[in-house]
């Protein structure tokens, strides 16, 4: 694989500080947008959205429930790690101090028999990205 070949979007893992296994099926990354308000530059971020198959684990719900009941002690670091075909880490997105903003589950439907999906939407205030973790790539111009 050359350094210019694109990575697939299906090999990744999500790590949330203080939570055991996340088993995330889908990540929707937030958009970062630079806006100006007269003379002031402001960076605004969209939501980081995580989806997983619902299981007996109530960790996501409990985190969201603490966030709606209190203003302190709910921030966690969330890391999304992209892996290559050898399952080596290649890119890491780190969202420090993420806070639950919304929680939900997909519909129940006896006719379809699909996996019940749990969704957790997180607000963020900043993020960093590390590229080229598994190999030495030349710096971008």
N, C-alpha and C positions, 0 to 999 in steps of 0.2 A: 504494500500500500504506500503510495507516495504522499507527501505532505499536502498535496493539493486535492486529494480524493476526499469527497464529503463523507462525513460520518452518518450512520443510520440513527434514527431517533428512537429506536426501540430498546437500546441497551443503556440503562441508567439505574441509579438507586437514589433514594432520598433519605437523608439522615436528619433527624430532629432531636436536638439536645433533650435528654431526659425521657425520651420515648424509646421503647424497645424496637420492634420491627414495624416499619411503616407500610411495606407492601404496595407502594403507589403504582397505579396503572397509567396515570396520565398527569402531566404537569403542564399548566399554562403559565408561561413566564409573563411577568409584568413588563409593561412598556415604560421606559424612562423617557420623559419629555422635558426639554429645556424650554421654558417660557420666559417672557419678559413682562414685567409690570412697570411700565415707565422706564426707570433706570435700574431696576432690580431684576437680576436673573434668578429664576426659581426652577428647581428640578422637581417635577411631579412624577409619582410612580403609580402605576395601576396595581391591581391585586395579583398576588401569587396564588394560583388555584391548584389544589392537589385533589386527585380522585383515586379511590381504591375500592376494592371489593369489600363490602361490609362483612365483618366477622364478629366473634364474641368480644373482641377488644373494644373497650369504651374510651381509650386514651384520647382520641380526637374530640369526642363529645365532651369529656371531662375538661379538656383544655379550653374548649369554646365556652363551656358552662362557667368556668372560673373567670374567663374574660368578660362575660356579661354580668357577673356578680360583683366584680371588684376592679379597681383601676390599677392595682399593683401586682407584681409577681406572675404575670402571664407571658412575658416576652421569652422567646426561645430562638436560638440560632437554627436556621434551616439551611441545609446544604444539598444541592442537586449535583450529582456526579454523572457525567457522560462517560461511557466506556466504549472502547474499540472492539473489534471482532475477537480479540484475545482476552477480553474482559479487563483490560488495563485501563486505569483512569486516564482520560485525555483532557477533560475540561471540568472545572468546578465552579459553580455559582454559589456564593455564600450570601445569605440574607440574614444579617444580624438583627436581633430584636424583633422578629416577626410576631404579630399579634393576631389571633383569630378575629375575623370580622363577620363571617357568615358560616353556617353549618347546615347541611341538608343531606337528604337521601333521595335516590331516584324513586320512581313510582313502583308500586306493587302491581303485578299483572299476571294472573294465573294462566292466561292463554299463551304467554310468551316463554316463561320459565328462564328468564335471563338473570345474570348476577345482579344483586342489589348493590348499587354504587353509593358510596359515602363521599361527600364533597366537603372540603374545608378551604375556605377563602381566607387569605392572610393579608393584612396590611403590612407594608414595609416602608422604611424610611431611607434605605440605601442598600446597595449591593456591590459586590466585587466579583470579578471573573478571573480565574487563572486558566491560561491556555497552555497546551503542549506539556501536560504532566507526565506522560509515559515515554516521551522521546525528546530529544534535543532538536527543537525546530528553530530555524533562524528567526530573529525578531521581525515583527511586521514593520513595513516601511512607514 
